[in-house]
Amino acid sequence: MPLVFACLDVVRKIKRRVDAGEEPEVGCHKLLAFVGNMVAALAAHAPAMALRLHLQCAMVADACHESSDAYEYLTQAFTVYEEDISDSRAQLAAVTLAAGSLPQMGAFEEEHYETLSTKTTQYSAKLLKKPDQCRAVCRASYMFWSTAGEAPYQNGKRVLECLQRSLKIADACKASNAHVALFVEILDAYLFHFEKENEHVTAGFITSLLQLIDRELDAHHETDAKVRTHYMNTRKALAAKKAKSERFQEIDAGEA
């Protein structure tokens, strides 16, 4: 929808003019409402595209400090998801995009951000395939440690809940032997949040996860070489951080 993106570009220009002290004939809110009507009309014919456009509009609205419009766009995106998107791959793509978009928005009040991120996490946990559930819930942890805005939303307890839930889902993937790869991906997320000094993500959790992955690799010699390489690269990165950071030295990495 080139017209949608052209209008969003105009919204940004209007915001710059307003910030410069001008009074444009059409304000950001009015033009955003016009764009919203176009996207809503598209939803019945191309729901996946409409959802992506709603998210894009929300990000522009947020950047222009039109938080009410941003919230409305995200609400509309969730409505499209619930009513019109049933294909499992499209659902995965949608929740992945939503989880990646929310942490970039900084204009919401804490209550609204909490509602949106919780809803996205719930969608993630209900995806059809267990590995998709696991990855999506793990990715949701980043929503609860945003760095956008003057007072970013950061809830360390919710981060840990997502990480622990993703581990539980990964453990349920043993039958398909997908669990080791998932454990390694979750380890990366634990290390990210540990580095961000989330007090709920402790060195003890990471030490236990390293030990678990080592045991599983020893027990499953058929594990994909790419998974083993990923794990060894993560261990190398961890060793480098341990050499430079006192905080990382709390992690007992054992022997690679």
N, C-alpha and C positions, 0 to 999 in steps of 0.2 A: 504494500500500500504506500506508494510514493507520496500521495497526498497527506497521509498521516504524518510521515517523517518531515515533510515540508512544513506542516503546521507546527510540529513540535520544535522545529528550528526557529520558527517565528516566535513561539512562546519564550524561548531562551533570549531572543533579541528584545522582546518586550520587557522582560525582566531586567536586562541590562539598561534599558532606557529609563525604567522606573527608578532603578538604583542611582541613575545619573541625575535624577530630579525631574524628569519629564513626566507628562501625563498623557500617555497614548489613548486614542479613542477606544481601543479594545484592550481590556486587561487580560492577564494570564488566565484567570479563572474562567472567563467567558470563552476564550479560545479552547481551553482544555475541555470544557463542556461540549463544545462543537466536535472536537476530536473524539470524545467519548461516545457520542451518538453514532459516529461513523464506525467505530470499532464494534459497538453493540450490534449494529446491523450486519456486520460481517460474521458474528458468532454462529449464526444458524447455518452458514454455508462452509465456514472454515474455522472450527472451534480452536484448533491448536494454534493457528495463526493469530486469532483474536486474543487468546490468552497471552501469547508473547507480546502483542501490541499493548495489552492492558498493563503488563509489567513494565514495558518501555515507557509508557505514558506516566506510570506511577513514579518512575525514577526521575523523569523530567519535572513532574509536579513537585517532588520532594526537593530537587535541586533549586527550584524557584520558591521554596518555602510555602508552597500551597499544600500543607499537610492534609487538610480535609479532602482535597482532590486526590492526593496520593492514596489515602486510605480507601476512598471509594473505588479507585481503579483496582486496588488489590482485592477488595471485596468482590468486584465484578469478575476478576480473574478466577477467584475461588469458586464463584457460582458457575462459570463456564466449565471449570474442572469437574465439579460435582455432577452437572447435568448433561454435559455433552462429550466428555472425553472418557472413553471406556477401554481403548486399546492400551495394553500394559506398557508398551514402549513409549507411547505418547504420554502416559501418566508419569513414567520415570523422567522423561525429558522435562515435563512441566514442573514437577517438584524440585528437580535439580536446578532449573532456572530460577524458581521462586526462592530457593534456599541461597542461591548465589546473589540474588538481587537485594534481598532484605538487608543484609549487613552493610550495604552501600548507602542506605538511606538513614539520614540523621535528624530528620525534622519531626519524627513522631514523639508523642508523649509515651512514657514508659508503659502505661497500661495498654495502649494501642499496639505498640511494638510486641509486647508480650503475647497479646491475642493473636496477632498475625503469625509470629514465629511458632507458637504452640500449634496453631492450625496446620501449618506446613509440616511440622513434625508428625502430627497425627496422620496426614496423608502419606507421609513417607513410610510409616509403620504399617500401612494397610496395602502397600503395593503387592502385586500378585506373587512375584518370585522372591524367595527368601534372600538370595544374594543382593537383589535390588533393594529390598527393605533394609538390609544391613548397611549398604553403602549410603543410602539416602539418610538414614537415621544418624549415621556417623557424620555425614556432611551437615546435618542440622545442627550439630554442636557449634559450628562456626557462627550460626545465627545468634547464639546466646553469648557471643563475645565480640560484639561489633566495635569498630573503631571510628565509625562515621559520626559526624556532628560534634557539637561542643560538649555534650554530655552523653557519650555513647552508652548504649544498653549493654551491660555486662553482668551476667548471672552465672557465676562459677558452678553453683550447685546444679543448675539445669544442664550446663556443659557436661558435667560428670554423668548425669543421668542418661544423656544421649550416648555417651561413650560406653557406659556399662550395658545399656540396652543393645547397642550394636554388637557388643561381644557375645551377649546371650543369643542373639539371632545368628551370628556367625557360627557359634557352637552347634546350632541346629542344622548347619549345612554339612556336617561330617559325612552324611550318606552320599553326597555328590562329590566329596573330596574338595569342596571349594573353600573350606573353612580356613586353611592355612594362608591362602592369598588374602582373605578378608582380615585375618588377624594382623598381617603385616601392614595393610592399609590403615587399620585402626591404630596400630602403633605409631604411624606417622602423625595421626591426629592427636594422640596423647602427647607426643613430643612437642607438637606445635603449641598446645595449650600450656604445657609445662614451661616452655620458653616464654610464654606471655605472662608467666607468674600467676596463673590461676591457682590459688591456694588449695582448691579442692582436688586438683590433679597433682598427686604427690609422686615422689620418686619411687615409693613402694609399689604403686600401681604399675609403673613402667617396668620395674625390676621383675615383678610377677609375670607381666605379659611377655617380656623377653624370655624368661624361663619356659613359659608355656609354648612359645613358638619354637624354641630349641628342641623341646621334647617332641613336638609334633613333626618337625622336620626329620628327626632321628627315626620316628616311627613310620613315616611315610616317605620312603626313598623315591617313590615315583612322582613326588611333587614337581611341578613344572620348573624348568631351569630358570625361567623368567622370574618366578616367585622367589627362588633362592637368591638370584642376582639382586632383586629389589631389596630383599632383607639384608644382604651383605652391604649394599650401598647405604642403607639406613644405619647399619651398625658403624660404618666408616664415618658417616656424618656425626653420629653420636659420639664416637671416640674423639673427633676433632673438637666438639663442643666441650667434652669432659676435660680436654687439655687446656681450654681457655676459660672455662666458667666453673666457679666454685659450686654453684647451684647444681650443675649437671654432674658433678662428682658424687652427689648423693645417690645417683643411680648405679646400682651394681649390675654391670653388663656381663659379668662373667667372662668366659672365653668364647670368641667367635668361632 
